[in-house]
Amino acid sequence: MKTIFVCAFTVMSFVIGCNAGDNKGFTVPFTPSNNLEADFQTPPDYARTRAYWWWLEGYITKRGIIDDHTAMKEAGILGAIIFDAGNSSNR
């Protein structure tokens, strides 16, 4: 149970951290582009990359989450959809 709480807390920190300071909540509004070339060079938030983040069989650690989160943020990934995939019969 403690592992689930730590993972859930870390995920929420990631989501909140990705949205910190923008005062937009969890939605990113679409704004039509007036300068496609500039938007291609520096994409607006609605066009930035998101990722599927698979945790296989629950094998995730706090350190792994922090390292992955840091790498995603450095790569410019705006957010992630997280799945804990696997089958519980192996536990």
ZIFEN-V762966 format. One record per pair of residues at least 12 apart in sequence whose C-alpha atoms are under 10 Angstrom apart, sorted by the first residue. I is the first residue (numbers start at 1). J is the second residue. Records with the same first field share a line. If there is no record, write none. Layout:
# ZIFEN-V762966
I=J, J
This chain:
# ZIFEN-V762966
3=58, 60, 61, 62
4=58, 60
6=61, 62, 65
7=58, 60, 61, 62, 65
9=62
10=62, 65, 66, 69
11=65, 66, 69, 80, 81, 82
13=69
14=65, 66, 69, 70, 72, 73, 78, 79, 80
15=69, 78, 79, 80, 81
16=79
17=69, 73, 78, 79
18=69, 73, 76, 77, 78, 79, 80
19=78, 79
26=79
27=45, 46
28=44, 45, 46, 47
29=44, 45, 46
30=44, 45, 46, 47
31=44, 45, 46
45=77, 78
46=78
47=78
48=76, 77, 78, 79
49=72, 75, 76, 77, 78, 79, 80
50=72, 76, 77, 78, 79, 80, 81
51=72, 77, 78, 79, 80, 81, 82
52=79, 80, 81, 82, 83
53=68, 79, 80, 81, 82, 83, 84, 85
54=80, 81, 82, 83, 84, 85, 86
55=82, 83, 84, 85, 86
56=83, 84, 85, 86, 87
57=83, 84, 85, 86, 87, 88, 89, 90, 91
58=83, 84, 85, 86, 87, 88, 91
59=84, 85, 86
60=84
